[in-house]
Amino acid sequence: MKPFIHEDFLLQSDAARQLYHEHAAKQPIIDYHCHLNPAYIADNHRFDNLGQIWLEGDHYKWRAMRTNGVDEKYCTGKDTSDWEKFEKWAETVPYTMRNPLYHWTHLELKSAFGVEKLLTPTTAREIYDQCTEKLRTPEYSARGLMKMFNVKVVCTTDDPVDSLEHHLSLKEEGFGIKVLPTWRPDKAMAVENAKEYRAYLEKLSEVSSVTISKFGDLIEALRIRHDFFASVGCKLSDHGIEEFYAEEYTEKEIETIFDKVYGGNELTGAEIRKFKSAMLHEGALMDWEKGWTQQFHYGAIRNNNTRLFNKLGPDTGFDSIGDFTVAKAMSRFFDKLDTDNKLAKTIIYNLNPRDNDMIATMIGNFQDGSVAGKIQFGSGWWFLDQKTGMEAQMNSLSNLGLLSRFVGMLTDSRSFLSYPRHEYFRRILCNLIGDDLEKGLLPASEMAFLGEMVENISYQNANKFFNF
């Protein structure tokens, strides 16, 4: 009997197997959006054990464990050992069948460690010890894992006030894998809490050497940091927003709103939306000027559980899919930029699958022939980063746009063991195309073109699009 994860996993036709093994599998990885800690790469961090590298910061696994009745101390507890946490995860894994975590878990064990056994309470100790032993060798350091998975480029996620010291040291050292920052200015437009916003402006003022007391100062400070990011190799921005903001506003209104929040006064909902609209627009202009690609991740309702947010903080597994109505605002936002011929290359990621067809048609409104696939429908993100979600995203893009120009997959992860998500995506992609070939929906005579198309989506499109 074949092991669960075998060479033809997810590949359900001869055509799919040919596309994957002859074209997709050999492509390098460009991970153009992730949340890896750049310090770990600069220091070539070594992980103590499998529990540490796998469970530390992984809110996907924490959500599943809580749902399975596991006490919080085994998820985020400070006084619980890595083995104890791992043991509870192993108890949970069998109950994750049909959840993508089941596939990811065993794909990572196979791809990274060569482990073919299923993770269960019975096999937990053996697998933990076997993988931990490997993690203590140089090949399994942070850099070692990146090389193992044939990673060529990694783009981390960084705040405008970040020093980028680790990116600079890696650049100076000449580390063979490009580790580039990504501009994520969410806090610069987070005016919901006046006190926290003022504290953030003080940090921005310090690192930019700009005294910030009015809106123009804020934009000047951000431009200085934007220039600095560019000097370190940044080519992308990213925005985590609930929805798109494209309210009408005047310069005077924005100046007044800034003065109000800077003075410590809370803003109204209407004022918040106008300010965010102005900030998104100003940021988009900076990106266009430098030829960057702007990314928009929208649609999450974050920190829903107040009690546990107060106890554990953000990014601990209490976010969910929102149901915002965004099409008109999204159109206005892009149209304003396009009218002035200042619309940068763009990737849009939705969290609610109901928006798939809307986005797939929206991106077609602003393609201008200057760049192939200038406006991109981003790969299945977060809760949609699974087989059904990826297939739905690619089907919408295929039906209403050009799948062939898609820039493909990313990990969006904090873990150095998440690179098999690229393999997972590529297998799903090849199976999707292979199924069409088997059914006669695509011509078998064009197998060479389809093989090249798979290679492009897996690697080449992103490499050209971002000019890495």
URPE-V582277 format. One record per residue. N is the residue number from 1. RES is the residue in three letters. PSI is psi in whole degrees, -180 to 180 (none if undefined). OMEGA is omega in whole degrees, -180 to 180 (* if undefined). NEAR is the number of other C-alpha atoms within 10 Angstrom. Layout:
# URPE-V582277
N;RES;PSI;OMEGA;NEAR, N;RES;PSI;OMEGA;NEAR
This chain:
# URPE-V582277
1;MET;134;178;3, 2;LYS;148;172;7, 3;PRO;162;-178;12, 4;PHE;-50;176;15, 5;ILE;106;-179;19, 6;HIS;180;-171;11, 7;GLU;-24;-179;12, 8;ASP;22;178;16, 9;PHE;128;179;16, 10;LEU;-6;-177;19, 11;LEU;104;-167;22, 12;GLN;15;177;17, 13;SER;161;177;19, 14;ASP;-39;180;15, 15;ALA;-42;179;20, 16;ALA;-43;-179;25, 17;ARG;-40;179;21, 18;GLN;-45;180;18, 19;LEU;-41;-177;28, 20;TYR;-54;-172;26, 21;HIS;-33;-177;15, 22;GLU;-15;-174;14, 23;HIS;-55;-173;21, 24;ALA;-44;-169;27, 25;ALA;-32;-174;16, 26;LYS;-3;-177;13, 27;GLN;141;175;19, 28;PRO;177;-179;17, 29;ILE;129;166;24, 30;ILE;112;-179;27, 31;ASP;84;-169;23, 32;TYR;1;171;25, 33;HIS;114;177;22, 34;CYS;176;180;18, 35;HIS;31;177;17, 36;LEU;149;176;19, 37;ASN;112;-178;16, 38;PRO;-24;178;23, 39;ALA;-36;179;15, 40;TYR;-36;180;16, 41;ILE;-45;-179;21, 42;ALA;-40;-178;20, 43;ASP;-4;-175;14, 44;ASN;57;-173;15, 45;HIS;140;174;16, 46;ARG;136;-178;19, 47;PHE;138;-174;19, 48;ASP;-33;-174;13, 49;ASN;173;-178;20, 50;LEU;-36;179;21, 51;GLY;-39;-178;20, 52;GLN;-50;-177;16, 53;ILE;-25;-173;20, 54;TRP;-36;-170;21, 55;LEU;-17;-178;20, 56;GLU;113;177;17, 57;GLY;5;-175;18, 58;ASP;91;-177;18, 59;HIS;-18;173;17, 60;TYR;-51;-179;17, 61;LYS;-39;-180;21, 62;TRP;-42;179;22, 63;ARG;-44;-180;15, 64;ALA;-41;-179;20, 65;MET;-43;178;24, 66;ARG;-43;-180;15, 67;THR;-30;-180;12, 68;ASN;6;177;16, 69;GLY;19;-180;10, 70;VAL;133;-180;18, 71;ASP;147;-176;14, 72;GLU;-28;-178;12, 73;LYS;-23;178;13, 74;TYR;-5;176;23, 75;CYS;-63;-175;27, 76;THR;6;-176;18, 77;GLY;143;-179;13, 78;LYS;-23;-174;9, 79;ASP;14;179;8, 80;THR;134;-176;12, 81;SER;161;178;14, 82;ASP;-38;179;21, 83;TRP;-43;-180;18, 84;GLU;-40;177;14, 85;LYS;-44;180;24, 86;PHE;-40;-180;23, 87;GLU;-41;177;20, 88;LYS;-34;176;20, 89;TRP;-43;179;26, 90;ALA;-36;177;22, 91;GLU;-30;-177;19, 92;THR;-34;-171;23, 93;VAL;-48;180;22, 94;PRO;-28;-179;14, 95;TYR;-5;178;15, 96;THR;8;179;17, 97;MET;134;-175;11, 98;ARG;-4;168;9, 99;ASN;143;-179;13, 100;PRO;-22;179;16, 101;LEU;-31;-180;16, 102;TYR;-44;177;17, 103;HIS;-50;-177;19, 104;TRP;-45;-177;17, 105;THR;-50;-175;19, 106;HIS;-27;175;20, 107;LEU;-41;178;25, 108;GLU;-42;178;21, 109;LEU;-43;-179;20, 110;LYS;-49;-174;19, 111;SER;-41;-176;17, 112;ALA;-38;-170;19, 113;PHE;-6;-178;16, 114;GLY;16;-179;13, 115;VAL;123;-179;18, 116;GLU;-11;179;17, 117;LYS;150;174;16, 118;LEU;143;178;21, 119;LEU;116;179;23, 120;THR;171;175;18, 121;PRO;-31;-178;17, 122;THR;-37;-177;12, 123;THR;-4;-171;13, 124;ALA;-49;-175;20, 125;ARG;-43;180;15, 126;GLU;-47;-179;13, 127;ILE;-42;180;21, 128;TYR;-47;-177;18, 129;ASP;-41;-179;14, 130;GLN;-45;-179;16, 131;CYS;-37;179;19, 132;THR;-39;178;20, 133;GLU;-41;179;14, 134;LYS;-37;-179;17, 135;LEU;-18;-179;22, 136;ARG;5;176;14, 137;THR;156;-177;12, 138;PRO;-31;-178;14, 139;GLU;-19;-177;15, 140;TYR;20;171;25, 141;SER;175;179;21, 142;ALA;-48;-180;24, 143;ARG;-37;180;22, 144;GLY;-42;179;19, 145;LEU;-39;178;18, 146;MET;-41;178;21, 147;LYS;-39;180;15, 148;MET;-39;-177;13, 149;PHE;10;175;19, 150;ASN;46;179;16, 151;VAL;133;179;19, 152;LYS;-37;-177;18, 153;VAL;138;173;20, 154;VAL;131;175;24, 155;CYS;112;180;25, 156;THR;-179;-178;25, 157;THR;119;-167;22, 158;ASP;141;179;21, 159;ASP;149;178;19, 160;PRO;-25;-179;25, 161;VAL;-6;-179;22, 162;ASP;145;-178;14, 163;SER;-23;-176;14, 164;LEU;26;-177;18, 165;GLU;-35;-178;13, 166;HIS;-36;175;19, 167;HIS;-41;-180;22, 168;LEU;-41;-179;18, 169;SER;-38;178;14, 170;LEU;-39;178;20, 171;LYS;-44;-179;18, 172;GLU;-38;-179;9, 173;GLU;-31;-177;10, 174;GLY;32;177;10, 175;PHE;132;-171;13, 176;GLY;-25;178;13, 177;ILE;131;178;17, 178;LYS;126;176;18, 179;VAL;103;-172;25, 180;LEU;147;177;27, 181;PRO;159;171;28, 182;THR;133;-177;28, 183;TRP;113;-179;27, 184;ARG;88;-172;20, 185;PRO;31;-176;22, 186;ASP;-41;-176;17, 187;LYS;-23;180;16, 188;ALA;-13;178;20, 189;MET;12;-178;15, 190;ALA;76;-173;16, 191;VAL;12;-179;23, 192;GLU;-29;180;15, 193;ASN;108;-173;13, 194;ALA;-40;-178;18, 195;LYS;-46;180;15, 196;GLU;-36;-180;13, 197;TYR;-42;178;18, 198;ARG;-40;179;18, 199;ALA;-38;179;12, 200;TYR;-40;179;16, 201;LEU;-33;177;19, 202;GLU;-40;178;13, 203;LYS;-44;180;14, 204;LEU;-39;178;23, 205;SER;-42;-178;19, 206;GLU;-46;-175;14, 207;VAL;-23;-179;15, 208;SER;-13;-176;19, 209;SER;31;176;11, 210;VAL;126;174;17, 211;THR;115;-175;15, 212;ILE;113;176;20, 213;SER;-7;177;14, 214;LYS;170;-174;15, 215;PHE;-40;179;18, 216;GLY;-35;177;14, 217;ASP;-40;179;14, 218;LEU;-46;-180;20, 219;ILE;-39;178;18, 220;GLU;-44;179;15, 221;ALA;-43;179;23, 222;LEU;-37;179;23, 223;ARG;-40;179;17, 224;ILE;-44;179;16, 225;ARG;-37;177;21, 226;HIS;-44;177;20, 227;ASP;-41;180;13, 228;PHE;-46;178;16, 229;PHE;-43;179;25, 230;ALA;-38;-179;19, 231;SER;-22;180;11, 232;VAL;-2;175;16, 233;GLY;6;-179;18, 234;CYS;137;178;21, 235;LYS;-2;-177;23, 236;LEU;147;166;28, 237;SER;166;178;25, 238;ASP;141;-179;22, 239;HIS;123;174;18, 240;GLY;103;-174;16, 241;ILE;149;175;17, 242;GLU;-43;-178;19, 243;GLU;173;177;20, 244;PHE;146;-178;25, 245;TYR;122;-179;23, 246;ALA;48;179;24, 247;GLU;152;172;16, 248;GLU;140;180;10, 249;TYR;161;173;14, 250;THR;160;178;10, 251;GLU;-40;-179;11, 252;LYS;-41;179;10, 253;GLU;-44;-178;13, 254;ILE;-39;177;22, 255;GLU;-42;179;14, 256;THR;-42;178;15, 257;ILE;-43;178;23, 258;PHE;-47;-180;22, 259;ASP;-38;-178;15, 260;LYS;-50;-178;15, 261;VAL;-34;178;20, 262;TYR;-32;179;21, 263;GLY;2;176;13, 264;GLY;9;-179;14, 265;ASN;139;-179;14, 266;GLU;146;-178;17, 267;LEU;157;173;18, 268;THR;166;178;10, 269;GLY;-41;180;10, 270;ALA;-39;179;9, 271;GLU;-40;179;22, 272;ILE;-44;-178;21, 273;ARG;-40;178;19, 274;LYS;-43;-179;19, 275;PHE;-44;179;25, 276;LYS;-37;177;22, 277;SER;-45;179;21, 278;ALA;-43;-178;21, 279;MET;-43;178;20, 280;LEU;-41;-180;19, 281;HIS;-46;180;19, 282;GLU;-40;178;14, 283;GLY;-39;179;19, 284;ALA;-36;178;24, 285;LEU;-41;178;16, 286;MET;-43;-179;20, 287;ASP;-42;179;24, 288;TRP;-42;-179;18, 289;GLU;-34;-177;11, 290;LYS;-2;-179;15, 291;GLY;20;177;16, 292;TRP;170;170;20, 293;THR;130;177;23, 294;GLN;137;179;25, 295;GLN;142;178;25, 296;PHE;113;173;19, 297;HIS;112;-175;20, 298;TYR;157;169;22, 299;GLY;6;180;23, 300;ALA;140;166;21, 301;ILE;116;-172;16, 302;ARG;153;172;16, 303;ASN;50;-177;18, 304;ASN;-31;-177;13, 305;ASN;98;-175;12, 306;THR;-43;-177;11, 307;ARG;-48;-177;10, 308;LEU;-25;173;14, 309;PHE;-44;179;16, 310;ASN;-29;-178;10, 311;LYS;-40;-170;9, 312;LEU;-20;-179;13, 313;GLY;-175;-176;13, 314;PRO;168;174;14, 315;ASP;40;180;14, 316;THR;8;172;18, 317;GLY;27;-178;23, 318;PHE;35;177;19, 319;ASP;160;-180;16, 320;SER;178;-179;16, 321;ILE;133;176;18, 322;GLY;171;-179;16, 323;ASP;49;-179;16, 324;PHE;146;175;15, 325;THR;111;-167;12, 326;VAL;-8;-169;18, 327;ALA;-47;-177;15, 328;LYS;-44;180;11, 329;ALA;-40;178;16, 330;MET;-45;180;17, 331;SER;-45;180;16, 332;ARG;-42;-178;16, 333;PHE;-50;-179;20, 334;PHE;-36;-178;22, 335;ASP;-38;179;17, 336;LYS;-42;178;14, 337;LEU;-44;-178;16, 338;ASP;-35;179;15, 339;THR;-34;179;9, 340;ASP;9;-177;8, 341;ASN;42;-179;10, 342;LYS;35;178;17, 343;LEU;116;-180;26, 344;ALA;166;169;23, 345;LYS;142;-168;25, 346;THR;142;171;25, 347;ILE;129;-180;21, 348;ILE;126;177;21, 349;TYR;126;176;23, 350;ASN;155;177;26, 351;LEU;-23;178;24, 352;ASN;119;-176;20, 353;PRO;-16;178;17, 354;ARG;-19;-177;10, 355;ASP;-1;-174;19, 356;ASN;-54;-177;22, 357;ASP;-34;178;18, 358;MET;-48;-179;14, 359;ILE;-41;-179;24, 360;ALA;-31;175;25, 361;THR;-33;180;16, 362;MET;-42;-177;21, 363;ILE;-30;178;22, 364;GLY;-22;180;17, 365;ASN;-25;-170;13, 366;PHE;14;169;18, 367;GLN;135;-176;16, 368;ASP;9;177;13, 369;GLY;-5;-178;8, 370;SER;-32;-180;8, 371;VAL;135;177;11, 372;ALA;123;180;17, 373;GLY;39;-176;25, 374;LYS;-42;177;22, 375;ILE;119;-171;25, 376;GLN;144;168;27, 377;PHE;109;-174;30, 378;GLY;156;-178;24, 379;SER;162;180;26, 380;GLY;125;-170;27, 381;TRP;137;171;22, 382;TRP;-107;-179;19, 383;PHE;-15;179;17, 384;LEU;5;-179;21, 385;ASP;63;-180;21, 386;GLN;173;-170;21, 387;LYS;-52;-179;19, 388;THR;-44;-179;12, 389;GLY;-42;179;20, 390;MET;-43;179;20, 391;GLU;-42;180;20, 392;ALA;-42;179;18, 393;GLN;-45;-178;27, 394;MET;-32;177;25, 395;ASN;-43;177;17, 396;SER;-45;180;21, 397;LEU;-39;180;25, 398;SER;-45;-176;15, 399;ASN;-32;-170;12, 400;LEU;-1;180;17, 401;GLY;-145;-179;21, 402;LEU;101;176;17, 403;LEU;-33;-177;21, 404;SER;-22;-179;19, 405;ARG;9;-178;20, 406;PHE;136;-180;29, 407;VAL;5;166;26, 408;GLY;-152;-162;28, 409;MET;160;174;27, 410;LEU;166;-179;24, 411;THR;-34;-174;25, 412;ASP;36;-169;21, 413;SER;160;174;19, 414;ARG;2;-172;17, 415;SER;139;176;19, 416;PHE;-4;176;23, 417;LEU;7;-175;23, 418;SER;-2;-178;21, 419;TYR;-28;175;25, 420;PRO;-11;174;21, 421;ARG;-29;175;21, 422;HIS;-42;177;22, 423;GLU;-43;179;22, 424;TYR;-49;178;20, 425;PHE;-46;-177;23, 426;ARG;-39;177;25, 427;ARG;-42;179;24, 428;ILE;-43;177;24, 429;LEU;-50;-178;26, 430;CYS;-36;179;27, 431;ASN;-36;179;25, 432;LEU;-48;180;20, 433;ILE;-41;179;19, 434;GLY;-37;178;27, 435;ASP;-42;177;19, 436;ASP;-39;178;17, 437;LEU;-45;-179;21, 438;GLU;-33;-178;16, 439;LYS;-1;-179;9, 440;GLY;15;179;10, 441;LEU;-15;173;11, 442;LEU;148;-175;15, 443;PRO;128;178;12, 444;ALA;-26;180;14, 445;SER;-16;-178;9, 446;GLU;27;-177;10, 447;MET;-37;180;16, 448;ALA;-43;178;12, 449;PHE;-42;-179;10, 450;LEU;-35;175;21, 451;GLY;-42;177;18, 452;GLU;-38;178;16, 453;MET;-42;178;21, 454;VAL;-42;178;28, 455;GLU;-40;180;23, 456;ASN;-47;-179;22, 457;ILE;-34;-179;22, 458;SER;-33;-173;28, 459;TYR;-52;-168;23, 460;GLN;-40;-179;21, 461;ASN;-46;-180;21, 462;ALA;-42;-179;21, 463;ASN;-41;180;18, 464;LYS;-42;-175;13, 465;PHE;-44;-178;17, 466;PHE;-7;180;15, 467;ASN;49;179;10, 468;PHE;none;*;13
